[in-house]
Amino acid sequence: MNEYHVTSLVVHAAADQTEKVKADIEALPGTEVPATNETGKLVVVVEGESRGALLDIFEQIKGLPGVLAATLVFHQVENESPEHSVEGVEE
């Protein structure tokens, strides 16, 4: 049985660096930034196969230049059998 993890974060970046922070986050594996605003707030979704991998990405995001704060908002774990795997996630 495989685990599939999804987590979301709110990241606060320096307003003048929002686009750079967004690009840096989206360069990390399993990340997406579906929303930003002009004050430097970003909604980030991270998907992966383990809690440890997500925590590593979270720490990388917190350490990016221009990031002022990152807060975990949501975390969900799905246990899946190979015949019910999520499309796009390798076994």
PEPE-V92133 format. One record per backbone hydrogen bond with DSSP energy under -1.0 kcal/mol. CO is the residue of the C=O (numbers start at 1). NH is the residue of the N-H. If there is no record, write none. Layout:
co/nh
CO/NH
CO/NH
This chain:
co/nh
2/80
4/78
5/48
6/76
7/46
8/73
8/74
9/44
10/71
11/42
12/68
12/69
14/17
17/21
18/22
19/23
20/24
21/25
22/26
25/28
28/31
30/47
32/45
35/43
37/40
40/13
41/37
42/11
44/9
45/32
46/7
48/5
50/54
51/55
52/56
53/57
54/58
55/59
56/60
57/61
58/62
59/63
61/64
64/67
66/14
69/12
71/10
74/8
76/6
78/4
80/2
81/84
82/85
86/89
